[in-house]
Amino acid sequence: MNRMTVTFGLLAVLVAVVIAGCGGGNDSSSGEGAYGSTSKGSNGGGEKSSQAPESSGGKGAVVSLGNSSDLGMILVDAEGMTLYDFHKDKGTRSSCYGACEEAWPPLTTEGAPQVGNGASDSMLGTTERKDGTMQVTYAGHPLYTFVEDKKPGDANGNDVTAFGAQWYALQGSGEEAEE
């Protein structure tokens, strides 16, 4: 998938988020959603997403290594979807809220996060988001998925600039993956 396709896809999501945001809704004054969703190009507010948290019932989100045909072995969530870091984040503090979290849903957990195949337990952690949810971190980076990734192995968000900074998939070492 080329960058132009990703750009147009993100633009379409942004338009949908803006249209949806015109109707008001829960927590719109804070500009935070509970679990996020996507769009490219603005840091505007948004409503809580209907996307379910990554974990439920008090069990922790799972971070594993999975294979991407373009990037090799990278971090993935329990469904095998690529996990990304965001260069705008300050340490373990997330900078992705509103429309940003609509495009790049944070990996959240209700319990202690768990390591799966090949991930390092010593690099796994959490950070509290502004809305009180706990976001999973790896090697000090808050983790996100990307709505343009449709199936395990997709890494359409790697080396993308959106919401003021670059996004990269992470390797098991905590380093950013390169194409």
C-alpha positions as MATLAB code, in Angstrom:
seq = 'MNRMTVTFGLLAVLVAVVIAGCGGGNDSSSGEGAYGSTSKGSNGGGEKSSQAPESSGGKGAVVSLGNSSDLGMILVDAEGMTLYDFHKDKGTRSSCYGACEEAWPPLTTEGAPQVGNGASDSMLGTTERKDGTMQVTYAGHPLYTFVEDKKPGDANGNDVTAFGAQWYALQGSGEEAEE';
ca = [
       0.000    0.000    0.000;
       1.541    3.332   -0.943;
       1.544    6.505    1.135;
      -1.025    8.193   -1.129;
      -3.544    5.421   -0.434;
      -2.871    5.654    3.305;
      -3.213    9.457    3.156;
      -6.574    9.292    1.363;
      -7.803    6.582    3.732;
      -6.874    8.668    6.744;
      -8.483   11.750    5.209;
     -11.741    9.808    4.784;
     -11.596    8.727    8.423;
     -10.945   12.337    9.503;
     -14.032   13.527    7.610;
     -16.113   10.795    9.264;
     -14.782   11.760   12.706;
     -15.545   15.453   12.118;
     -19.071   14.648   10.938;
     -19.659   12.318   13.903;
     -18.271   14.937   16.288;
     -20.795   17.549   15.132;
     -23.557   15.763   17.017;
     -21.949   16.321   20.443;
     -21.764   13.440   22.849;
     -20.129   12.103   25.938;
     -16.981   13.730   27.227;
     -16.591   16.009   24.179;
     -15.446   18.927   26.340;
     -12.281   17.086   27.327;
     -11.468   15.918   23.789;
     -10.776   12.408   25.046;
     -12.258    9.107   24.006;
     -12.116    6.017   26.148;
     -10.356    3.710   23.714;
      -9.773    5.738   20.589;
     -10.012    5.374   16.850;
      -8.382    7.137   13.796;
      -7.752    9.994   11.418;
      -4.842   11.999   10.104;
      -4.035   15.652   10.433;
      -5.735   17.071   13.534;
      -5.651   16.844   17.261;
      -9.309   17.768   17.678;
     -11.689   16.369   20.267;
     -13.844   13.363   19.797;
     -16.456   11.210   21.404;
     -15.840    7.960   23.182;
     -15.312    5.209   20.660;
     -17.473    2.136   20.527;
     -14.334    0.041   20.141;
     -14.010   -2.367   23.054;
     -10.948   -2.299   25.260;
      -8.202   -4.729   24.329;
      -8.868   -6.767   27.450;
     -11.876   -7.483   29.599;
     -12.797   -9.231   32.785;
      -9.675   -7.984   34.577;
      -7.323   -9.945   32.356;
      -4.333   -8.146   30.943;
      -3.741   -7.288   27.320;
      -1.254   -9.573   25.573;
       1.823   -8.337   23.700;
       3.630  -10.884   21.497;
       5.885  -11.036   18.469;
       4.248  -11.627   15.110;
       5.487  -11.679   11.540;
       5.011   -8.837    9.077;
       6.022   -9.581    5.496;
       7.537   -6.083    5.196;
       9.144   -5.694    8.637;
       9.885   -9.168    9.977;
       9.126   -9.967   13.623;
       7.334   -7.070   15.341;
       5.135   -6.493   18.384;
       1.474   -7.442   17.986;
      -1.614   -7.523   20.207;
      -3.699  -10.598   21.103;
      -5.349  -10.535   17.647;
      -1.998  -10.332   15.841;
      -2.422   -6.654   14.920;
       0.741   -4.521   14.692;
       1.618   -2.285   17.640;
       3.172    1.161   17.114;
       4.918    3.906   19.053;
       4.352    7.643   18.478;
       7.248   10.113   18.411;
       5.116   12.869   19.922;
       4.681   10.953   23.199;
       6.728   12.295   26.119;
       8.311    9.331   27.879;
       5.482    7.013   28.889;
       2.897    9.858   28.682;
       0.556    9.548   25.669;
       0.030   12.568   23.416;
      -2.656   10.854   21.309;
      -6.218   11.906   22.145;
      -9.377   12.872   20.273;
      -9.118   12.343   16.514;
      -5.633   10.882   16.969;
      -6.895    8.049   19.166;
      -9.657    7.465   16.627;
      -6.997    6.621   14.025;
      -4.477    5.064   16.411;
      -6.398    3.295   19.203;
      -4.266    2.896   22.312;
      -3.679   -0.654   23.546;
      -5.421   -0.574   26.922;
      -5.639   -3.137   29.685;
      -7.824   -3.756   32.715;
      -5.270   -6.016   34.402;
      -1.528   -6.473   34.317;
      -0.390   -6.807   30.687;
       0.909  -10.220   29.676;
       3.737  -11.243   27.376;
       3.144  -13.751   24.657;
       5.413  -15.385   22.112;
       8.850  -13.715   22.074;
       8.054  -10.441   23.877;
      10.103   -9.401   26.916;
       8.308   -9.270   30.275;
      10.889   -6.795   31.620;
       9.981   -4.270   28.885;
       6.215   -4.437   29.473;
       4.455   -1.813   31.586;
       1.494    0.549   31.794;
       0.787    4.266   31.925;
      -2.383    6.035   32.958;
      -4.232    7.974   30.257;
      -6.058   11.235   30.956;
      -9.380    9.366   31.068;
      -8.096    6.975   33.739;
      -7.668    3.917   31.495;
      -4.361    2.079   31.599;
      -2.351    1.996   28.364;
       0.213   -0.727   27.754;
       3.826    0.369   27.270;
       6.816   -1.524   25.891;
      10.382   -0.344   26.444;
       8.841    2.878   27.781;
       6.715    3.523   24.656;
       2.900    3.726   24.897;
       1.482    1.243   22.358;
      -1.172    1.814   19.682;
      -2.849   -0.114   16.878;
      -3.800    1.480   13.532;
      -7.268    1.334   11.977;
      -5.863    0.966    8.455;
      -4.355   -2.403    9.451;
      -7.097   -4.847    8.494;
      -5.466   -8.226    9.195;
      -2.557   -9.691   11.155;
       0.737   -8.872    9.461;
      -0.442   -5.507    8.103;
       1.881   -2.642    9.076;
       0.341    0.212    7.088;
       1.147    2.727    9.830;
       4.903    2.147    9.859;
       6.943    5.257    9.032;
       3.768    7.361    8.682;
       3.663   10.984    9.823;
       0.293   11.887   11.349;
      -0.887   14.123   14.197;
       2.402   15.964   14.322;
       4.912   13.117   14.481;
       5.984    9.749   13.077;
       4.622    6.305   13.939;
       6.685    3.104   13.905;
       6.125   -0.575   14.548;
       8.357   -1.958   17.292;
      10.606   -4.996   17.373;
      10.916   -7.267   20.414;
      14.051   -5.343   21.411;
      11.949   -2.186   21.751;
      13.671   -0.667   18.704;
      11.673    0.695   15.781;
      11.270   -1.571   12.775;
      12.694   -0.440    9.445;
      11.481   -1.440    6.014;
];
